[in-house]
Amino acid sequence: MTSTPRAGRREWIGFSVLMLPLLLVSMDVSVLYFAVPFISAELSPTSTQQLWIFDIYGFVLAGLLITMGALGDRIGRRRLLLCGAVAFGAASALAAYADSPGTLIAARALLGVGGATLMPSTLALIRNMFHDEKQRGTAIAIWTAALTSGIAIGPVLSGILLEHFWWGSIFLINLPAMALLLLLAPALVPEFRNPHAGRFDVLSSVLSLAALLPVIYGVKELARAGWGTGPALAIAAGLLVALLFVHRQRRLAYPMVDLALLRRRAVGGAIGVNLVAMFAMVGFAIFTTQHLQSVLGLSPLRAALWSLLPSVAVGGIAPVAAALARRIDRAWLIGAGFVIAAGGFVVLTRVPADDGLLTLLLGASIYAAGLVVVMSLVTELVLGAAPPERAGMASALTESSSELGGALGMAVLGSVGSAVYRRELVDGLPDALPADAVTSARETLAGGLVVAEGLPGQAAAAVRDAAVGAFTDGLHLAAASAGALMLLAAALTVLTLRGVTVPVRQDATGPAQDADPVPVEAAPAARR
């Protein structure tokens, strides 16, 4: 049997270079958490604009991941990576010096475009650099750790920068890393393109994005303002475009999404589970950080360090879950993870408005532990169940579900919290408060605290208490909503994934994963 070539020092150095863009792309999901008060003070965004500043990055990133993965197969994955580095660096500079909410939203959207070119290229190139199965497994494990670590490190790094510099500095840290990538990648990272990938289908790319954005907009507006014809029509239009996208994929010889792969329970079901887990994990993090910083009055750095505690507390959960999966059906373990997460959200419904640091951290640690179990088992399930020649597509779909889930979580749970905040705040404000002050206070918690600072004595205390109380009520409802979703997800996971196993493959060298993957012609089985 021919021995499989093992990666040497050059490949591992190239691999470390690929971790730079991955870490920064994942960090940009959470790097804004502690910059909210600073951005609110300087740019004065409305509550809707503030949500878009957070959300648009993840939405665009999720919407373009599959498109950029397909484009990389055709023009070369290293070339796409380098193009993404230029775009990501330029958008970072634009975001750092944004002088209005609209400019910052546009810059965050461009960051999403750049990020979408970087993420699928990193994982695809890793598969071509590591031919030995054990080495490739180690590299993918490190890749996964870097992706999740970036989300946790983002708030800490932003906290350190905000202690010493202005809020735009959290974006400028991207520039040296992108410059290093442009210098080192051509020498250390091999080029790869699929000569049999077929023609790039521009219409499929447009349809995928046109299906996503109207649905997200409609969900945000319904959560923010209640039932309305406009948001309902937007959701309906997005779903209609999604049907057109699916119809086109069924007819194409070289589809962007292999529908036959998604019909497998282990792949389609696990990707849906991953989306729900990221919905809760990322969507609730903004409440935790705002409570630490705005309610408890901690500095950005102290708040960021406290926010790391739940991640540290659950650091050993993933290996334990992997060991248990050898003896227990993964569906039951994933369901148990969701139930544990629901328990954490129940604890968070008891966070008081006046302090609550220990309650907040305990609840966050419990739900993080449960969701780490879910996400660690889901990734293994998807990659193990997908055929070797479809592993790259399965990875892109998993990444897309993670980004989309996180973005939807921030949109939906953030909108729920904002709606409760605006409704509850009005009842607690002093009657003599000027109309413009009421308008400013109702926009965001940061706005309410700014209004309180400009008032004398008892009026200031009344406005601050009303703002903090309204925010805490919103946190409670968001936690209750997330907890209910976790219980529903637990039940659906057991029903959907029970009995699904990861097959043991005989092709230890995994040639199909490392050779040029040739898209399968649309066979009759795939068309049914």
N, C-alpha and C positions, 0 to 999 in steps of 0.2 A: 504494500500500500504506500503510495507516494505521501511523503511527509508534507504537512502544511507549513508554508513559510511563516516564521514568527516575526513580529514587528521588532525593530531595533530602536536605538536611541533617537534616530532621526524622526521616526514615526511618533514616538512619544512626545518629542519636543513639538512636532507639528500639532499633535493632539492638544497639548497645553495652550498653543496659540488659538485653537478653535474654541477653547473654553472662555476666552475673553469676550467674544460677541455674545455667547450664550448667557454668560453671567450678567452682562449689562442689559440685554433684552429682557431677561426675567426681572432684574432689579427695577426697570422702568415701570413695571406694573405697580410697584408699591412705593417707589421713591418719593411720591408726592404726599404720602400720608401726613407727615409732620410739617409739610410746607403750607398746608391749608391756611392757617392764620396769617402767615406772611403774604401769601398771594391774595387773600381776601382784603388785607389792609392796603396793599399797593394797587391792585387791579380792580377791586370792588366788583367781583362777578356776582350775578344773581345765583340763586340756588340751582336753577336749571343749568346755567353756564358752568357752575362748579362741578356738577355731576358729569357734564360733557367733557370737562378738562380731565377728569379721572377716566371716563369710560371710552372715549373715542380711540385711544391707543389700543386697548384690548380688542375693541370691535373690529378695527381695520386689520390688526394683526391676525385675528382669528379668521376674518373673511378672506384673506389673501394667502394663507399658509399653503393650501392645496394648489392654488394657482402658481405660486412661486416654486413649489416643489416640482410641478410639471414643467415649468419654464427652465429650471435648472437642469433637468434631464436633457433638454434640447440645446441650450447654449453653453452648457458646462457649469458644474456646481461651484467650482472655485471662482470662475468668472462672475457668477451671480453673487457669491460671497463678497467679492471685492466691490462690486457695484453697490451692494447693500451697505458696506462699510462707509462708502462715500455719502450715500443718502442719509444714513443714520447720523454721521458726524455733522452734516449740513443742517439737518433738522434739529439736532441738539443745540447748535449755536443759535438758531432761530428761536427756539423755546427759551433759552437762557436770557435773551434780550427782548422778549415779548413785552409790548407796552399796552396791551389790551387783552381782555378775555378771548376775543375772537382770534387774535393772532396766536395766542397760546393753544387754543383748541386746534387751529390749523396746523401748528407745529407738532402737536401731539399726534395728529392724524398722519403727518409725514413720517414721524418716528415709527408709527405702526407699519407703514409701507416698508421702511428700511428694515425693521425687525422681522417682517415676514420674509424678506430675502435672506436673512441671516440664519434663522432657526432651522428650517428644513435642510439647508446646505450643510450645517455642522453635523447633523446626525447621519446624513447620506454619505458624507466624506469619511466619517469614522468607519462606516461599514466597508469602505474600499481600502482603508489603511490597515485594518486589522483582520487578517484572514484566519488566524488561529481562533478557534471557538472560545477558548478560555480567556484569551487576551481581549477578544471582542466583547465578551460578557463583562469583563472588568471595566473596559472603556465606556460601555453603555451605562453601567452602574454609576460611574463617575459623572457621566453626562447628566443622568437623572438627578444626582445629588446637586450638581451645579445649578440645574434649573430650579429646583426647590429652594436651594440656599439663597439664590439671588433674590427671591421674593422676601425671605427673612432678613437678608443683609441690607436691602434697600432702605428701610426705615432707619436702621442704625447709622448707615453712612450719611443719609440726609440729615439725621440729628447732629452728627459731628460737624458737618459743613454749615448747618444753620446756626450753630453756636458761634461761628467765626466769620461767616460770609453771608452775602445776600442770597435770596432763594434761587436765583438763576444758576448758582454754582452747582446745584445738584444735577444739572444737565451738562455742564462743561466738563465734568469728570469723564464723560464718554469720549471726548476728543483724543486724549493721549492713547487710549486703548484702540480706537479705530485707526489712528496713525500707525501704531505698532502692528496691527493686523495687516495693513496695506504693505508694510515693509517686509514682514516675515512670511506671510502666507504664500507668495509666489515661489519662495525658495524651499519651504518646508511642507507644503500641502499639495498633494498631487491633483491634477485636473481629472475630471471624469464627466463624460456625457454618454447618453444612451443613443447609439446610432439607429436603433430600431424603435424609438419612442413615437414616431409618427408626427404629423403636423400639430403644432400647438393650436388649440381651439380657443380663439379669442372670445367667441360668443359664450362658451361655457364659463369662462372667467368672469365675464360681465354678469351673467345670470347668477352666479354664486354670490357675488357681492350685492347685486340688486335684490336677492332674496333675503339676505341677512339684515341689511340696515333698516328697511322699513319695519320689519318685525320688532327689532330692538327699539326703534323710536316709538312704536305704538305701545310696547310694554312699558317703557319709561313714562310716557304721558298718561297712560291709564293708572299706573301706580301713583303718579304725582297728583293728578287732578280728578281722578275718577272717570266714570264712563263718558265718552265723547265720540262723536261720529268720525272725526278726523283720525284719531288713533286707531279706531276699529277698522277703518278703511285701509290704513297703512298696514296693519297686520294681515288683513285679507289679501292685499296686493302682494306682500312679501311671500305669503304662503302659495299664492298662485304662481309667482315666478319660481318658487322652489319646485313646484310640480313640473314646470317647463324644464328646469335644470335636470331633474331626475329623468324625465322623458328623453331628453337629449343624450344623457349618459347611456341609456339603454340602447340607443341606436348607433352610437359611435364605436368604431373598431378600436380606438385608443382613448377610452374615457379617462377623465380626471379622477373619478371615483368609481371603483369597482363595486357595483351594487351587489354582486354575488358574494363578495367578501363581507359586506355589511349584513347580509342576511344570516350569516353564521351567528348563532347565539353568543358564542364566546367573544366575538369581535363587536358586533352591533350592540349587544346588551352591555358589555363591559365599557364601551365608549360612552354609552348613556349614563352609566353609573359614575364614570370619571367626571362627566360634566356636572352632575349633581354635587359631587364632593367638592369640586373647585368652586361651584356656586356658593356653597356655604363657607368654605375656608377663606376665600378672598373677599367675598361680599360682606362678611361681618367684620373684617379686620379694620375697616375705616371707623367703625363705632368704638372699637377698643382704643385705637390711637387718639381719637378725638376726646374720649373720656379721660385718658391719661393726661393729655396736654391741656385741654380747655377746661374740663371740669375740675381736675385735681391740681391744675396749675403747674405741672412739671415742665422743666425745660425740655427742648427737643431731644437733647442727648439722653437725659435721665428717662424720659418717656420711651425712647427707642430701646434703651437697655432693658427696661422693665418688660417691654413688648417681646423681647427675645426669650424671656423666661419660659413661656409655654413650649417653644421649639426645643429648648435645652431639656426640658422635663420629659419630652416624649422621644428623645433621640434614639433610644434603643428599642422602640416599638416595632419598627419595620423588620429587623432580623427575627424577632420573636414571631411575628405574623408569618414570615416565610417558613420558619421551622414548623409551625402548627399546620401550615397548608399541606405538608407532606402526610399528615394523619387525618385531617378534617376537611370536609368539602369546603372549597373556597367560598361558595355561596353563603354558607352559614357564618363563616368568619367575616365576610364583607358585611352581611346583615348585622352581625354583632357590632362591627365598627360603627355602623350608622346609629344603632341603638345607644352606644356609648356617647357618640356625638350629640344625640338628642338630649341625653342627660346633662351634658355640658351646657347646652342652650337653656335648659330649664334653670340651671344655677344662675345663668346670666339674666334671667327675668327677675331675679331678686337683688340685682345691683342697686344700692341706694344712691340718691342724688348727692348726698353730702360728702361721701368718701368712697367706700366700696372697692379699694385697691385689691384687697385679698380675695373678695368675692369675684371680681373681674378676672383676676389671674387664674383662680381655681377653675372657673367656668371655661376660660379660654384653653387651659391645659387639657381639660377633659375632652372638649370637642376636638381639639387638635389631635389628641391621641387616637380617637376613633377614626378621624378622617385620614390619618397617616396609614392606619391599617387598610382602609379602603383603597387608597391610591397606590400603595406598594403592591398589593395583590392584583389590582386591575392591570397595571402596566405589564406584569409578567404574563397575565392571562391573554392579553391582546397579542403580544409579540410571539408567545408560544403557540397560539392557535392559528395564526395566519400562516399560510404556506410561505416557504422561503422567498419565492419570487414576488410575493406581495407584502413582505415585511416592511419595506420602505413606505408603501402606501398606508399600511396599518399604523406606522409611527406618525405619519403626517396627520392622519385622522385623530389619533390620540392627542397630539399637540393641539390640534384645532379645537377639540372638545375641552381641553384644559383652559385655553385662552378664552373661548367663548363662554364657558361656565363662569370663570372669574369675572369677565366683563358683565355678564348678565346678573351675577350676584351683586356687584357694586351698583348696577342700575336699579334692580328691583328692590333689594333690601335698603339701598340708599334712598330710593324714592319713597318707600314705606316710612322710613324714619323721618324724612323731610315733611311728608304729608302730616304725620302726627305732630311734629314740632310746630308747624304753622298753625294747626288747629288749636292745640293746647296753649300756645303762647298767648294768643289774644285774650283768653279768659284770665290770665294772670297778670297782665300789664296794668299799671296805674291808669286811671281814667283821664288824667290831665296830660298824658304824654302826647307831644305833637304828632301829627299824622305822618310826617316824613320819618320821624324816629320809629314809629310803629312799623312802617314799611321796611326800613333797614333791619330792624330787629327780627322781623318775620322771615327774612331771606335765609339766614343761616345762624347757627349757634355763634360763630365768630362775629357776625354782625350784631347779634344781641348783646354780646359781651362788650363790643366797642361802644354801643349806645349807652350801656350801663356806666362805662368809664367816664363818659361825658356828663353825667348827672350828679347832683349833690346827694349826700347822705342816704336817707331812707329811700328815695326814689331809685338811686343806683342799686341798692340792695334788693329792692322789689323786682327790678328788671332782671338783675342777674339770677335771682332765685327762680323767676318765671322761665327764663331761657334754659337754665340748667335742668329744671324740673321737666320742661317740655321735651328737651333732648333725651332725658332719661326715659321718659314714657315711650319715645320713639325707639330707643334701644330695646326696651322690654318687648314691644310688639314685633320688632324685627327678629329678636331672639326666639320668640314664641313661634313666629312663622317659619324660621329656619328649623326649629325643633320638630314641628309638625311634618315638614318636608323630609327630614331625616327618617322619621318613623315610616312614612309612606315609601321612601326609597328602600328601607330595610325589607319591607314586605315584598316589593316588586323584585328586589334582587334575588331573594330566595325562590320566588316563583319563576324567574327568568333564567337564572344561572345554575340552579341546583342540578348536580350531576355532570356539569361541564368540567372537563379535565384538560390539562396541558399535555399534548401528545409528546412522547419521547421520540425524537427524530434520529434516524440512523445515519444521516449524512453529517458526520461530525465536522467535516471541513466546511460545510455550508456553502458549496460552490455557487448555488443559485443566488445567494445573497451577495456574493462578491463579483460574480461575472456581470456583464452588461445585461440588465433585465429586459427581456423582450416582451412587450405588452402582448397579452393573449388576445387573439381575434375574438370578436363577439360571438361566442359559441351559442348554440340553441339553449343550453342550460342557463346561460347568463341572461338571455333575453326573456325568459319566462317570467 
